[in-house]
Amino acid sequence: MMECTVPGSPFKVLVADPSKYSVSATAKPFTVMKETTITITITGGDSQALKASAKSPNRVQEIAIFSFSMETSIIKYTPTEVGQHTIVVMCDDEHIKGSPLNLSASDPSRCFLVNALPKHLQLGTTAFINIETKGAGLGELAAKVQGTKSVHTAKVT
């Protein structure tokens, strides 16, 4: 049998262990048109072995992974629509710990006051306001009422 060398050999192959990685989201709230940073922790691996993608309600896209340090890489992702977003981070076609990440994006700009507040409120009385949130997605709603001397946090029910 005749031996021959394949041109360009030997070839370097990156071998990665999915257990050396984990992913977590640091964004709260997850808001439409606001960049979110997602952290990938690396323990003895290499971020070059990772691939990430995002699935929003209407599309799937590849997303870039940026090396931040030897132990950390980050994904910067900006949701463009309200709804469920799934961030997938894979190493050699296997999910890493914490993947997929399921995040729900909301759009606070879709919230608005339906009725006007009375011009004068008496201390200790209850005033009712209606806030329309249709199409804003899931999220917390908070209200603040500013008086002549201070700001008060209103209870939202």
C-alpha positions in Angstrom: 0.0 0.0 0.0 1.4 3.4 -1.0 1.3 6.2 1.6 0.6 9.8 0.5 0.2 13.1 2.2 -2.9 15.1 1.7 -2.0 18.7 0.6 -2.4 21.2 3.5 -2.3 18.5 6.2 -2.0 18.2 9.1 -5.3 20.1 9.7 -6.1 21.9 12.9 -9.5 21.1 14.3 -11.1 23.0 17.2 -12.6 20.5 19.6 -15.0 22.1 22.1 -16.9 20.8 25.2 -20.4 22.3 25.6 -20.2 21.8 29.4 -17.5 24.5 29.5 -20.0 27.2 28.6 -23.2 28.8 30.1 -25.4 31.7 29.0 -27.6 34.1 30.9 -29.5 37.3 30.2 -28.6 40.4 32.2 -31.4 42.6 30.6 -34.4 43.5 32.6 -36.7 44.6 31.3 -36.4 43.2 27.7 -37.6 46.1 25.7 -38.2 46.7 22.0 -35.6 48.8 20.2 -33.3 48.7 23.3 -30.0 46.8 23.1 -29.7 43.9 25.5 -26.5 42.3 26.7 -26.5 38.6 27.1 -23.5 37.1 28.9 -21.7 33.8 28.1 -19.5 32.4 30.8 -16.6 30.3 29.6 -14.7 27.9 31.8 -11.8 26.5 29.9 -13.3 26.9 26.4 -13.0 29.2 23.4 -15.7 31.5 22.2 -14.8 30.7 18.6 -16.6 27.3 19.1 -19.9 29.0 19.8 -22.7 30.1 17.4 -25.7 32.1 18.4 -29.1 32.9 16.8 -32.2 34.7 17.8 -35.8 33.7 16.9 -38.3 36.5 17.2 -42.0 36.2 16.4 -41.4 36.8 12.7 -37.8 35.9 11.8 -34.7 34.0 12.7 -31.3 35.6 12.5 -27.7 34.8 13.3 -26.2 37.1 16.0 -22.6 37.9 16.7 -20.7 36.8 19.8 -18.0 39.2 21.1 -15.1 38.1 23.3 -15.0 40.3 26.4 -12.3 38.5 28.4 -10.9 35.0 28.7 -13.9 33.9 30.8 -16.7 36.0 29.3 -18.2 36.6 25.9 -21.2 38.7 25.2 -24.1 38.9 22.7 -25.6 42.3 22.0 -29.2 41.8 20.7 -31.9 44.4 20.0 -35.5 43.1 19.8 -37.4 44.8 17.0 -40.9 43.5 17.9 -43.1 42.7 20.8 -43.4 39.1 21.8 -41.4 35.9 22.6 -37.7 35.9 21.6 -35.6 32.8 21.8 -31.8 33.2 22.0 -30.0 30.0 21.1 -26.3 29.5 21.8 -24.7 26.3 20.5 -21.3 24.6 20.8 -20.7 21.8 18.2 -24.5 21.6 17.5 -25.3 21.2 21.2 -27.1 23.7 23.4 -24.8 25.2 26.1 -26.1 25.5 29.7 -28.9 28.1 29.9 -29.7 27.8 26.2 -32.2 28.4 24.8 -33.1 31.6 26.6 -36.7 32.6 26.3 -37.3 36.3 26.8 -40.5 38.3 26.3 -40.0 41.8 24.7 -42.4 44.6 25.5 -42.9 48.1 24.1 -43.6 50.8 26.7 -44.2 53.4 24.0 -47.5 51.6 23.3 -48.9 52.5 26.8 -50.9 55.7 27.1 -53.3 57.4 29.5 -56.9 57.0 28.4 -58.5 59.6 30.7 -57.0 62.8 32.2 -56.3 63.1 35.9 -58.5 65.6 37.8 -56.9 69.0 38.2 -57.0 68.9 42.0 -56.6 65.8 44.1 -57.1 65.8 47.8 -54.6 64.1 50.0 -55.8 60.7 51.2 -58.4 60.3 48.5 -58.4 57.8 45.6 -58.2 58.8 42.0 -58.7 56.4 39.2 -56.9 56.5 35.8 -57.0 54.2 32.9 -53.9 53.2 31.0 -54.2 51.4 27.7 -51.5 48.7 27.3 -52.9 46.9 24.2 -50.0 45.7 22.0 -47.3 46.6 24.6 -46.5 43.0 25.5 -45.8 41.5 28.9 -44.1 43.7 31.6 -44.6 45.6 34.7 -46.6 48.8 34.8 -45.7 51.6 37.2 -47.0 55.1 37.7 -45.7 58.2 39.5 -47.7 61.2 40.4 -45.8 64.5 40.8 -47.2 67.0 43.3 -46.1 70.5 43.9 -43.6 69.4 46.5 -42.7 65.8 45.9 -43.2 62.7 43.7 -45.4 59.9 44.9 -45.4 56.3 43.6 -48.9 55.2 42.7 -50.2 51.8 43.3 -51.1 50.1 40.0 -53.7 47.3 40.1 
